[in-house]
Amino acid sequence: MDACLRLGVRALRCALGVLLLTAVAGCGETPAPAAPRSPTVASSASSGSTPLAEVAMKKPGALDAPLLSPDVLVLGAQTLPDAVVAKIRKVPGVTAVEAFSMAQFYVEERPIRYAAVDPGSFRRFMPAQTAQATELWDRVAGGEIMVRPDIGKQVPTTGDYLRVGGESGDPRIHIGALAPLSSPVTAPYLDAVLNARWAPRLGMPEHNALLVSTGELAPTKIQQRLRRIVADRAGVQLLGPNPDLSGVQTAILTGTSLASAVGTFSYTVNADGTVNPDPAWVGSHIRTEQVPILGAVTCNKAMLVQLRAALRDIAAAGLADKIHPGEYGGCYVPRFIARDPGQGLSFHTWGTAIDLNVAGNQRGTVGLIDRGVVAIMERWGFNWGGTWHYTDPMHFELARIVKVG
């Protein structure tokens, strides 16, 4: 890559807010070196910080292999068996397969889909300007996280750190770079990337995902064969400009102690933007029960105990009339955010969010809901949407498990 092209890549990354290891110089000039920062990452296991050396991998160095197209995403809830991966590699038309770990967490009801990867090989499936930027992948190998530019602007951060999960005790990881993670002709299937040594610390299933490249062959030609190979272990999604969400998809929540309580499920997609979670998961996790003030509600069983306790305390505080049962907006509502598959699953799909007093608490407003109600809900483990960047004051979502005596 010549000096001008290097400058173009650096200028793009600078415009995106990338934290550079070198200073940008004029075209044809030698960039002046700058001392890199030495960040640490906050740990949920201690009150101090964990050196990035504990999660660092060998830096990959300059890219020395051809780029690959990410044509198909295979995603399951558990590690994909070696025999299944081997069969996929042997499918005629498959030119490359990359195994990695993938899951999601939520920030202000926005799902953040993230991957724990081998920086040296995974970068080949990235857009050219990202794949060829060696310092970005050195940072990922060193233990930092790389996120899409729009994600970096839309989710709350503390300094240069992103909390991977919704609880105060979840790990905060230093943001090493903002960079495109998919090309304009590829569905935006990924929001953040970190190295594989983070996977066990974040409770991610190991190698539950594959990127499959089909080179010049249209991926539709092998889609059904891949589905037969993975059977019910995983979903198979084409990553073209119009992502194919037919067939079974997988939702995996990590990054919080809540994840194990609410479960992982597969689902199918309806044309109207709603989804159909696996009936077995629904049967084991979703309940319709009576709670104070609201009456019968349908929610995740992990949430009902705390919701009942919160509403009981609200009534005991003389605030029952501040919640209007006729303006209850639902709890378990399996759908995409705004019914748009591109925005990811709503937290309501997990049955762990509830909308109250809908009429006077629309998005983008300060809301009319009583702040005493808010305080009690927060005490019982709920996050309130009224403090978000783009407020949603009707919305409360379960953020942590609180023991109910």
DODRENZA-480461 format. One line per 5 residues: number of its first residue (from 0); their letters; for each residue x negated, y, z negated of C-alpha. Coordinates in Angstrom, 1 decimal. Each point is the difference from the previous one (the first is absolute). Layout:
N
NUM) a) X Y Z  ...
REM end
This chain:
405
0) mdacl) 0.0 0.0 0.0  -1.6 3.3 1.1  -0.3 3.1 -2.2  3.0 1.7 1.4  2.2 -3.0 -0.5
5) rlgvr) -1.3 -0.4 -3.6  0.9 3.6 -0.6  3.5 -0.5 1.4  0.6 -2.9 -2.4  -1.5 2.0 -3.0
10) alrca) 2.1 3.1 0.9  3.1 -2.2 0.2  -0.7 -1.5 -3.4  -0.8 3.4 -1.5  3.3 1.4 1.3
15) lgvll) 1.7 -3.0 -1.7  -1.6 0.8 -3.3  -2.6 -2.8 0.1  -2.7 0.2 -2.7  -3.1 0.0 2.1
20) ltava) -3.4 -1.4 -0.9  -1.6 2.3 2.5  0.5 3.6 0.9  1.5 0.9 3.5  -2.5 1.6 2.3
25) gcget) 0.4 1.5 3.5  0.1 -2.2 3.1  -3.5 -1.2 0.7  -1.3 1.0 -3.4  -1.2 -2.4 -2.6
30) papaa) 2.4 0.0 -3.0  -1.5 1.1 -3.3  0.3 -2.7 -2.6  2.1 0.6 -3.1  -0.2 -1.8 -3.3
35) prspt) 3.0 -2.4 -0.3  2.3 0.2 -3.0  -0.3 -2.8 -2.6  3.6 -0.5 -1.0  1.4 -2.5 -2.5
40) vassa) 3.4 -1.6 -0.1  2.3 0.1 -3.1  0.8 -3.4 -1.5  3.2 -1.1 -1.6  -2.0 -2.3 -2.2
45) ssgst) -1.9 2.8 -1.8  0.2 3.6 -0.9  -3.1 0.8 1.9  -1.0 -0.6 3.6  -1.2 -3.0 1.9
50) plaev) -3.0 0.5 2.2  0.7 -0.6 3.7  -2.9 -2.5 -0.1  2.3 -2.5 -1.6  2.1 -0.2 3.2
55) amkkp) -2.6 0.9 2.6  -0.9 -2.2 2.9  -2.8 0.1 2.5  0.3 2.9 2.3  0.7 -1.0 3.6
60) galda) -2.2 2.5 1.8  0.6 1.0 3.6  2.6 -1.8 2.0  -1.7 -2.6 2.2  3.0 -1.9 1.5
65) pllsp) 2.9 0.8 2.4  3.2 1.5 -1.3  3.1 -2.2 -0.1  3.7 0.8 0.5  2.3 -0.7 -3.1
70) dvlvl) 2.8 -1.7 1.9  1.7 -2.1 -2.6  0.3 0.1 -3.8  0.6 -3.2 -1.9  0.9 0.7 -3.6
75) gaqtl) 1.0 -2.4 -2.8  0.5 0.1 -3.7  -2.8 -2.5 -0.8  -3.4 -0.9 1.4  0.4 -1.4 3.6
80) pdavv) -1.4 -3.5 0.1  -3.3 -0.5 1.8  1.7 -2.6 2.3  2.7 2.6 1.0  -2.7 2.6 0.8
85) akirk) -2.0 -2.6 2.0  3.1 -0.8 2.1  0.6 3.6 0.7  -3.6 0.5 1.2  0.5 -2.9 2.5
90) vpgvt) 3.1 1.4 1.6  -0.7 0.8 3.7  -0.2 3.7 0.4  -1.2 0.8 -3.5  -3.3 1.8 0.3
95) aveaf) -0.7 0.8 -3.7  1.5 -0.5 -3.5  -0.8 2.0 -3.1  1.1 -1.2 -3.4  0.5 2.5 -2.9
100) smaqf) 2.2 0.8 -3.0  3.0 2.3 0.4  2.7 1.3 -2.4  1.8 3.3 -0.9  0.7 2.3 -2.9
105) yveer) 2.3 2.9 -0.3  -0.8 3.7 -0.5  3.1 2.2 -0.4  2.1 -2.7 1.7  -2.3 -0.1 3.0
110) pirya) -1.5 -3.4 0.6  -3.8 0.1 0.5  -1.1 -3.1 2.0  -3.6 -0.8 -0.7  -2.6 -2.5 0.9
115) avdpg) -3.0 -1.5 -1.7  -2.5 -0.9 2.7  -3.5 -0.8 1.2  -1.1 3.5 1.2  -2.4 -1.4 2.5
120) sfrrf) 2.5 -2.1 2.0  3.3 1.7 -0.7  -1.1 3.3 1.4  -0.1 -1.6 3.5  3.9 0.1 0.0
125) mpaqt) 0.1 3.7 -0.8  0.3 3.0 2.4  -3.4 0.8 1.6  -0.6 3.2 -1.8  0.5 -1.8 -3.4
130) aqate) -1.8 -3.2 0.9  -3.1 1.8 1.2  -0.3 2.3 -3.0  -2.6 -2.0 -2.0  0.1 2.3 -3.1
135) lwdrv) 3.7 -0.7 -0.5  -0.5 -3.7 -0.1  -3.1 0.4 -2.2  2.3 1.8 -2.5  2.6 -2.8 0.2
140) aggei) -2.7 -2.6 -0.6  -1.2 2.1 -2.9  3.4 -0.3 -1.8  1.9 3.1 1.2  3.4 0.0 1.8
145) mvrpd) 0.7 1.4 3.5  3.5 1.2 0.7  2.0 1.3 3.0  -0.2 3.8 0.2  3.8 0.5 -0.4
150) igkqv) 0.0 -2.3 -3.1  -2.8 2.0 -1.5  2.1 3.2 0.3  3.3 -1.4 -1.1  -0.7 -2.0 -3.1
155) pttgd) -1.2 1.4 -3.3  -3.7 -0.3 -0.9  -2.0 1.0 -3.0  -3.1 1.7 1.4  -1.3 -2.4 2.7
160) ylrvg) 1.6 -3.1 -1.6  3.1 -2.0 1.0  1.8 -2.1 -2.6  0.7 -3.4 1.5  3.4 -0.6 -1.7
165) gesgd) 2.6 1.9 -1.8  -1.1 -0.4 -3.6  -2.4 2.3 -1.9  -2.2 -3.0 -0.8  -0.3 -1.1 3.6
170) prihi) -3.5 0.4 1.6  -1.0 3.3 1.6  -2.2 -0.4 3.0  -2.2 2.7 1.5  1.1 1.1 3.4
175) galap) -3.1 -0.3 2.2  1.6 1.1 3.3  3.2 0.9 1.9  0.0 -1.6 3.4  2.4 -1.5 2.6
180) lsspv) 0.7 -3.7 -0.6  2.0 -0.7 3.1  0.0 1.4 3.5  2.9 1.8 1.6  1.0 -3.2 1.8
185) tapyl) 0.0 -2.1 -3.1  2.7 0.0 -2.7  -1.3 1.7 -3.2  -0.1 -3.3 -2.0  -2.6 1.2 -2.5
190) davln) -0.5 3.0 -2.3  -3.2 -0.7 -1.9  -3.1 -2.2 0.1  -2.4 -1.1 -2.7  -2.5 -2.8 -0.3
195) arwap) 0.8 -3.6 -0.8  -1.6 0.1 -3.4  3.0 2.1 -1.2  2.6 -2.7 0.8  -0.2 -2.0 -3.2
200) rlgmp) -0.1 3.1 -2.1  3.2 1.2 1.6  1.8 -3.3 -0.1  0.1 -0.3 3.8  0.4 -3.5 1.4
205) ehnal) -3.3 -1.0 1.7  0.0 -0.2 3.8  3.8 0.0 0.3  -0.2 2.0 3.3  -1.5 -0.3 3.4
210) lvstg) -0.5 2.4 2.9  0.1 -1.8 3.3  -1.4 1.4 3.2  1.2 -1.3 3.3  -2.2 2.0 2.3
215) elapt) 1.7 0.4 3.4  2.7 -2.5 -0.7  3.4 1.5 -1.1  0.5 -1.0 -3.6  3.6 -0.8 0.7
220) kiqqr) -1.3 -3.1 1.9  -1.2 -1.6 -3.2  2.4 1.5 -2.6  2.3 -3.1 -0.3  -3.0 -2.4 -0.1
225) lrriv) -1.5 2.0 -2.9  3.4 -0.1 -1.8  0.1 -3.8 0.4  -3.5 -0.3 -1.4  0.6 2.2 -3.1
230) adrag) 3.5 -1.4 -0.5  1.4 1.5 -3.2  -3.3 1.0 -1.4  -0.2 3.4 1.6  1.6 2.5 2.4
235) vqllg) -1.4 0.8 3.4  0.3 3.6 1.2  -1.1 1.4 3.3  -1.8 3.3 -0.4  0.8 1.7 3.3
240) pnpdl) 1.4 3.6 0.3  3.5 -1.5 -0.8  -0.8 -2.4 -2.8  1.9 -3.2 0.1  1.7 -0.7 -3.3
245) sgvqt) 2.0 -3.0 1.1  -0.5 -3.1 -2.0  -1.0 -0.2 -3.6  -2.1 2.7 -1.7  -1.7 0.1 -3.4
250) ailtg) 0.1 2.6 -2.8  -2.8 -0.3 -2.5  -0.2 2.5 -3.0  -3.3 0.4 -1.9  -1.9 2.6 -2.0
255) tslas) 2.3 0.0 -3.0  1.0 -2.3 -2.8  3.5 0.4 1.4  -0.9 -2.0 3.1  0.1 -3.4 -1.7
260) avgtf) 3.3 0.7 -1.6  1.9 1.1 3.1  -1.4 -2.8 2.3  -1.0 -0.3 3.6  2.4 -0.8 2.8
265) sytvn) 0.3 -0.5 3.7  2.8 1.7 2.0  1.5 0.5 3.4  1.0 3.3 1.6  3.4 1.2 1.2
270) adgtv) 0.5 2.5 2.9  1.5 2.6 -2.4  -3.2 0.3 -2.1  1.2 -2.3 -2.8  -1.8 -3.2 -0.9
275) npdpa) 0.9 -3.5 -1.2  -2.4 -1.1 -2.8  -0.5 -3.8 -0.5  3.2 -1.3 -1.7  -2.2 -2.0 -2.4
280) wvgsh) -1.7 3.2 -1.2  3.4 1.7 -0.3  1.4 -2.8 -2.0  -2.9 0.0 -2.4  -0.5 3.7 -0.4
285) irteq) 3.1 2.0 0.8  2.9 0.1 -2.6  3.3 1.9 -0.3  0.5 0.9 -3.7  1.8 2.5 -2.2
290) vpilg) -1.9 3.0 -1.3  1.1 2.9 -2.1  1.6 3.1 1.7  -0.3 -1.4 3.6  1.8 -3.4 -0.5
295) avtcn) -1.0 -2.8 2.5  -3.3 0.6 1.9  -2.0 -2.3 2.2  -3.8 0.2 -0.6  -3.1 -2.0 -0.5
300) kamlv) 0.1 -2.0 -3.2  -3.3 1.6 -1.0  1.6 3.4 0.0  3.4 -0.7 -1.6  -1.3 -0.5 -3.5
305) qlraa) -1.7 3.4 0.0  2.8 1.8 1.9  2.5 -1.3 -2.6  -2.3 1.2 -2.9  -0.4 3.5 1.7
310) lrdia) 3.7 0.4 0.6  0.8 -1.1 -3.6  -2.4 2.7 -1.3  1.5 2.6 2.3  3.4 -0.8 -1.4
315) aagla) -1.3 0.1 -3.6  -1.5 3.4 0.7  3.4 1.4 1.0  -0.9 0.3 3.7  2.3 -2.6 1.5
320) dkihp) 2.0 2.6 1.7  -3.1 1.3 1.8  0.1 -3.2 2.1  2.9 -0.2 2.5  0.9 -3.6 0.8
325) geygg) 2.0 1.2 3.1  -3.3 1.4 1.4  -2.1 -3.2 -0.5  -2.0 -0.6 3.1  -1.0 -3.7 -0.4
330) cyvpr) -2.9 -2.0 -1.2  -0.6 -3.2 2.1  0.3 1.4 3.6  -2.2 -2.1 2.3  -1.1 2.4 2.8
335) fiard) -2.8 2.0 1.5  -0.6 3.5 -1.2  2.5 2.2 2.0  0.8 -3.3 1.7  -3.1 0.5 2.1
340) pgqgl) -2.3 -3.0 0.3  -3.0 2.3 0.6  0.3 1.4 -3.6  -0.1 -3.4 -1.7  2.3 -1.7 -2.5
345) sfhtw) 1.9 2.2 -2.5  -0.7 -0.8 -3.7  3.7 -0.6 -0.2  -0.7 -3.2 2.0  -1.7 -1.4 -3.1
350) gtaid) 3.0 0.9 -2.2  -2.2 2.2 -2.1  1.3 3.5 0.8  3.2 1.7 -0.9  1.7 3.2 1.3
355) lnvag) 2.1 2.1 -2.5  2.2 3.1 0.5  -0.6 0.0 3.7  2.1 3.0 0.9  -2.0 2.6 -2.0
360) nqrgt) -3.4 -1.6 0.4  -0.9 -0.1 3.7  -3.5 -0.3 1.3  -2.1 3.1 0.1  1.9 1.7 -2.8
365) vglid) -0.9 0.4 -3.7  3.2 -1.9 -0.8  2.7 0.5 -2.6  -0.5 -3.2 -2.0  -0.4 0.6 -3.7
370) rgvva) -3.6 0.1 -1.1  0.8 -1.8 -3.2  1.2 -2.9 2.1  -3.2 0.2 2.0  -2.1 -0.1 -3.2
375) imerw) 1.7 -3.2 -1.3  -0.3 -1.8 3.4  -3.7 0.8 0.1  -0.5 -1.3 -3.5  1.5 -3.3 1.1
380) gfnwg) -2.5 -0.4 2.8  1.7 1.8 2.9  -1.6 2.5 2.3  2.1 3.0 1.1  0.1 1.2 3.5
385) gtwhy) 0.6 3.6 -1.1  -3.8 0.5 -0.5  -1.0 -1.3 3.4  -1.7 2.0 2.8  3.4 -0.2 1.9
390) tdpmh) 2.4 -0.2 -2.9  2.7 -2.7 -0.3  1.7 0.9 -3.3  2.7 -2.6 0.2  -2.6 -2.8 0.2
395) felar) -1.5 -2.0 -2.9  -2.2 -3.0 0.6  -1.5 -2.5 -2.4  -3.7 0.7 -0.3  -1.1 -2.1 -3.0
400) ivkvg) 1.3 -2.8 -2.2  1.0 1.2 -3.5  0.7 -2.5 -2.7  3.6 0.2 -1.3  0.4 -1.0 -3.6
REM end
